[in-house]
Amino acid sequence: MGKRDDLIAKYADDLKNKCGMTPDMDLLTKVTIGCGPAIYNDDASTVAGSQESELETVKTNFLIKKLGLSDGPELMEGINAVIETYGKSERNKYRAVVYYMLTKHFGKEAVYG
């Protein structure tokens, strides 16, 4: 297994144990690949759930540009719901896990089809 496979296994573990969901491994793999090299950078691989600017970036770059959603209050509500599910106190919120949950939350799995 390569480094990416190790990370995907770690993300799947977070989804199971911290978020209480059974991951769709195919989708999780595609979302992880979609994150590109950011997953290998300690800072870029996580989402700072308490930083407003970071959440705006997730909204703009992922929800609007990648998933093709229209801007509106429901986007930030979705992000907050995902952060809540992951656990506000959870220090490392992996970007791939957050993006995976957002993809599921908004029913946009087809983007990765």
C-alpha positions in Angstrom: 0.0 0.0 0.0 1.2 3.5 -0.8 1.0 6.6 1.3 -2.4 7.6 -0.3 -3.8 4.2 0.6 -2.7 4.6 4.2 -4.4 8.0 4.3 -7.6 6.7 2.8 -7.6 4.0 5.5 -7.1 6.6 8.2 -10.0 8.7 6.7 -12.2 5.7 6.6 -11.4 5.0 10.3 -12.3 8.6 11.2 -15.6 8.3 9.3 -16.4 5.1 11.2 -15.2 6.0 14.7 -15.6 9.8 14.9 -18.5 10.4 12.6 -20.5 7.2 13.1 -20.8 6.5 9.4 -19.8 3.5 7.2 -17.8 5.0 4.4 -18.4 4.3 0.7 -14.7 3.4 -0.1 -15.0 4.1 -3.8 -16.4 7.6 -3.2 -13.9 8.3 -0.4 -11.0 7.3 -2.7 -12.3 9.6 -5.4 -12.7 12.5 -3.0 -9.2 11.9 -1.6 -7.7 11.9 -5.1 -9.7 15.0 -5.8 -7.9 16.8 -2.9 -4.7 16.4 -4.8 -1.3 17.0 -3.1 -3.0 18.9 -0.2 -3.5 15.5 1.6 0.3 15.2 2.0 0.7 18.6 3.6 0.1 18.7 7.4 -1.6 22.1 7.3 -3.5 21.8 4.0 -4.7 18.2 4.8 -6.9 19.5 7.7 -9.8 21.9 7.9 -9.7 24.5 10.8 -13.4 24.2 11.7 -13.3 27.2 13.9 -11.8 29.6 11.4 -14.4 31.6 9.4 -11.9 32.2 6.6 -11.2 28.5 6.2 -14.9 27.6 6.1 -15.4 30.3 3.4 -12.6 28.7 1.4 -14.2 25.3 1.7 -17.5 26.8 0.6 -16.1 28.7 -2.4 -13.5 26.2 -3.7 -15.2 23.0 -2.9 -19.0 23.4 -2.7 -19.4 26.1 -5.4 -16.5 25.4 -7.8 -16.1 21.6 -7.4 -19.7 20.4 -6.6 -21.3 23.2 -8.6 -23.7 24.3 -5.9 -25.2 27.8 -5.8 -24.2 30.1 -3.0 -26.7 30.4 -0.2 -27.0 30.1 3.5 -27.6 26.3 3.2 -24.0 25.9 2.2 -22.6 27.2 5.5 -25.3 25.3 7.3 -24.1 22.1 5.6 -20.5 22.9 6.5 -21.4 23.5 10.1 -23.5 20.3 10.2 -20.5 18.3 9.0 -18.1 20.0 11.5 -20.6 19.2 14.2 -20.8 15.5 13.1 -17.0 15.3 13.0 -16.8 16.8 16.5 -16.0 20.4 17.2 -13.4 19.3 19.7 -11.7 17.0 17.2 -8.5 18.8 16.5 -7.6 17.2 13.2 -10.5 17.4 10.8 -9.1 15.8 7.6 -10.0 17.8 4.5 -10.8 14.6 2.6 -13.2 13.4 5.3 -14.9 16.9 5.5 -15.3 16.9 1.7 -16.6 13.4 1.6 -19.3 14.2 4.2 -20.2 17.4 2.3 -20.5 15.5 -0.9 -22.9 13.0 0.9 -24.7 15.8 2.7 -25.5 17.6 -0.6 -26.2 14.4 -2.5 -23.5 15.3 -5.1 -21.8 11.8 -5.4 -22.4 12.0 -9.2 -19.7 14.7 -9.4 -17.2 11.9 -8.7 -19.0 9.4 -10.9 
